[in-house]
């Protein structure tokens, strides 16, 4: 199924959250409806890989039980920051790389 991360309606975040609830309820249960980035990322995973996020997590857990993971315990998390903060950090990193001779 093709999934668009573009939402329709009055509240884009709520619209995408409803899509996620319909497609991948286990992921929707652990993600707050206002967490737009995580919701969009889940929909991107479904769209791009054709696999639900919850299925990927379950697969990782099953592999861990069979001893295929590198570590006994794995923690998946995401960090959030405001876009202007991220843009500023990225700009500084690129400027530093250019100063070091990237181009």
Buried (B, 14 or more C-beta within 10 A) or exposed (E): EEBEBEBEEEEBBBBBBBBBBEBBEEBBEEBEBEBBEBBBBBBEBBEEEEEBBBBBBEEBEEEBEEEEBEEEEEEEEEEEEEEEEEEEEEEEEEEEEEEEEEE
